Amino acid sequence: MQDTFADLREALEGFRYDASVRTLVFTIARNKLNGHLRRIMRDRDRNADPGELSLATIGTSPSERIALKGKGRFLLSA
C-alpha cells in the first residue's frame, strides 16, 4: 500500500489534471498488484518440480479471482 502512494506522489508530478485522479490511483494499484502476483508465480515456478505442476496449480482458482476483484473494488472506493 505504501509503495502505491509513493508511486502516486511521483506520478502526480507529470499528471494531466484533465484526467481522473481516481483512475490514476486505480491504475497504479493494479500495476502493483499484478507485479506482486507475477513475483509470486515466478518464485513458485522457480522452486517447483515441473513434474509436480498441473494446469490447476498454475492458474488462479475461482476464489482467488473473486478475492482479486474484491481488492480492486476496495481500491476504487478509496
C-alpha positions as CSV (number, residue, x, y, z in Angstrom):
1,M,0.0,0.0,0.0
2,Q,2.8,2.4,0.8
3,D,4.5,1.7,-2.5
4,T,1.3,2.6,-4.3
5,F,1.1,6.0,-2.6
6,A,4.9,6.6,-3.2
7,D,4.3,5.9,-6.9
8,L,1.2,8.1,-6.9
9,R,3.2,11.0,-5.5
10,E,5.8,10.6,-8.3
11,A,3.0,10.3,-10.9
12,L,1.3,13.4,-9.8
13,E,4.3,15.5,-10.9
14,G,3.5,14.8,-14.5
15,F,-0.2,14.3,-14.2
16,R,-2.6,15.9,-16.6
17,Y,-5.4,17.3,-14.5
18,D,-8.0,16.8,-17.2
19,A,-8.0,13.1,-16.4
20,S,-9.3,11.5,-13.2
21,V,-7.1,11.1,-10.2
22,R,-9.2,8.1,-9.2
23,T,-8.2,6.3,-12.5
24,L,-4.6,7.1,-11.8
25,V,-4.7,5.6,-8.3
26,F,-6.5,2.5,-9.5
27,T,-4.0,2.0,-12.4
28,I,-1.0,2.3,-10.1
29,A,-2.6,-0.1,-7.5
30,R,-3.5,-2.6,-10.2
31,N,0.0,-2.5,-11.6
32,K,1.5,-3.0,-8.1
33,L,-0.9,-6.0,-7.6
34,N,0.0,-7.5,-11.0
35,G,3.7,-7.2,-10.3
36,H,3.3,-8.8,-6.9
37,L,1.3,-11.7,-8.4
38,R,4.0,-12.1,-11.1
39,R,6.7,-12.3,-8.5
40,I,4.7,-14.9,-6.5
41,M,4.2,-17.0,-9.7
42,R,7.9,-16.7,-10.7
43,D,9.1,-17.7,-7.3
44,R,6.7,-20.6,-7.1
45,D,7.7,-21.8,-10.6
46,R,11.4,-21.5,-9.8
47,N,11.0,-23.7,-6.7
48,A,8.6,-26.2,-8.2
49,D,9.4,-29.6,-9.8
50,P,8.0,-29.4,-13.3
51,G,6.7,-33.0,-12.9
52,E,4.5,-31.9,-10.0
53,L,2.8,-28.9,-11.7
54,S,-0.6,-29.2,-13.3
55,L,-2.8,-26.7,-15.1
56,A,-4.9,-26.4,-12.0
57,T,-1.9,-25.3,-9.8
58,I,-0.6,-22.8,-12.4
59,G,-3.8,-20.8,-12.8
60,T,-5.8,-18.9,-10.3
61,S,-8.8,-20.5,-8.6
62,P,-12.3,-19.0,-8.8
63,S,-11.9,-17.9,-5.1
64,E,-8.6,-16.2,-5.9
65,R,-10.2,-14.3,-8.8
66,I,-13.1,-13.2,-6.6
67,A,-10.6,-12.0,-3.9
68,L,-8.7,-10.0,-6.6
69,K,-11.9,-8.4,-7.8
70,G,-12.7,-7.5,-4.2
71,K,-9.3,-5.8,-3.8
72,G,-10.0,-3.8,-6.9
73,R,-13.4,-2.7,-5.6
74,F,-11.8,-1.7,-2.3
75,L,-9.2,0.4,-4.1
76,L,-11.9,2.1,-6.2
77,S,-13.8,3.1,-3.1
78,A,-10.7,4.7,-1.6
